[in-house]
Amino acid sequence: MKKLLFAALVLFAACKNEPTNTTKNAFMPPKSGTTVAADSILIEEDKLNHQYFAVAVITTDSSVNGTYDIEAHWGFNMAVNTIRMPIGGEHFEPILRRGTEPYSFIVGFHFDNDTAFHEYYAIDGQRGQMMMKYVKAYTLQ
């Protein structure tokens, strides 16, 4: 009887059901050099040349760790910068949206299964000049 009770106890302990983490998004960035998000706006003030303000989020060799390149173009002018997703949120997929100002874009993300867009990085263009900056900081645990 003691052996049967011991065997049942061992079996019960072996079948311990660990809760699985289903809240993390399974986004795995594609190979380096792939455009993850991109958008463009026609420059209204330059009707003669028909040029665009365009922004692209591009994967790097370190995108698995949350690092991406940002390429911005104002006509023939180009600016490149590197961003890092929040620590603890390396698995977040970068999302590109248009900003509230003319010629502006916002890079953001969704928290795991949440659908709210969280602003993170801004790219603004004006008369051939581009400015890129972090707009918010996040602490994740």
N, C-alpha and C positions, 0 to 999 in steps of 0.2 A: 504494500500500500504506500509506503514511504517513497519507493522508487517511482511509482506512478505519479504521485504528487510532485516529486522532484522533476520528472520528465515534463509534466504539464507546465510547471513553473519556468523551466528552461525554454520550452516551446513558446510560452507567452512572452518571455523577455526577448526572444529572437525575433518575434513578429512585431516588435515595437514599430508603430506607424509614425514615422517622422513626417511632419507637415511639409508639403512641398511649397516652394516659393513661386506662386503663380502671378505675383504682381510685377515682376520684372519683364520688360518688353524684350523680346528675343531678337532685336535689331542687330544684325551683324553687317558692318559696312562692306561694300563691294571692294574690289581690288583697288590699289592706289591709282590715282589719276582719274577716277570715275566721278562724274558730276552727280551729286546727291540731290541738289535743289538748285533751280535757276529761274530767273525772271528778268524782264526788261521793260523799260518805259521809253516811249518815243520822246525825244527832246523837242518840245514844242517851239522853243525859241530859235531853233536851227532848222527851219523848213527847207533851206537851200540844199543842205548836205544829207538830210534824212538820217540823222544819227540817233543812237540810243544810249540810255543809261542802263547798264546791265550788271547783274550780280550773280555769281555762281558760288556754290559751296561744293568743294572738291575734296575727295578722300586723299589721305596721305598714307605713308607706311605705318604711321602711329594712330590711325583712326580707330583701331581696336581699343586704344587707351583714351579716346575722346578728342583727338586732335584733328582739325580740318583746316584746309586753306580756303581763304575767301578771295575771289578775284572780282574786282569791280572795274567797269569800263565806262568812261564818259567819252563817247565818240572814239577817237583814236588814243586817248589817254587811258592808261591802265594802272591800277594799284593792286597790290597783293599783300595779304596779311594772314597770320595763322591764329586761330582761336582754339581754346581748350574748353570742352564741356565741363560743367561743374564736377568737382571731385565727388565720387559716389554716384554720379550720373553719366559715367562714360558710355553706358549702353543706350542713352537717349539718342533718338534720331533727330538730327538738325532739320528744322522746318523753316522755310523762307516765306515771309509775308510782306506785303506792301505796308509801309508806315503811314502815319497820318499826314505828314508833310509831303509836298511834291518832291519827287526824286529821292525817296527814302525807302529803305527796306529794313526789316527786322528779322534776325535769325533767332529762333526760339525752339521750344520743345514741349512735349507733353510729359507729365509725370506718369510713368508706367501706364496704368489703365485709365487715367484721367483724360478727359477730352479738352480741358481748358488749355489755351495757348499761353505759355509763359515766355515773356520777352527776355532776351539775354544779350544780344549784340546788335548794334545799329550801324547801318551803312548809309551815309547821306552824300548826295552829289549836288553841286551847284556851280554853274559856269566853268566847267572843266576841272573843278577841284572835288576831291572826295575825302570824307572823314569817316573813320571807323572807330567805334568805341564800345566797351561793355556798358550796358545800361542798368543791369541789375546783377546782384550776387546771390547765390543760393548756398545754403549749408545743408548737406544731406548726410544722414547717418544710416 
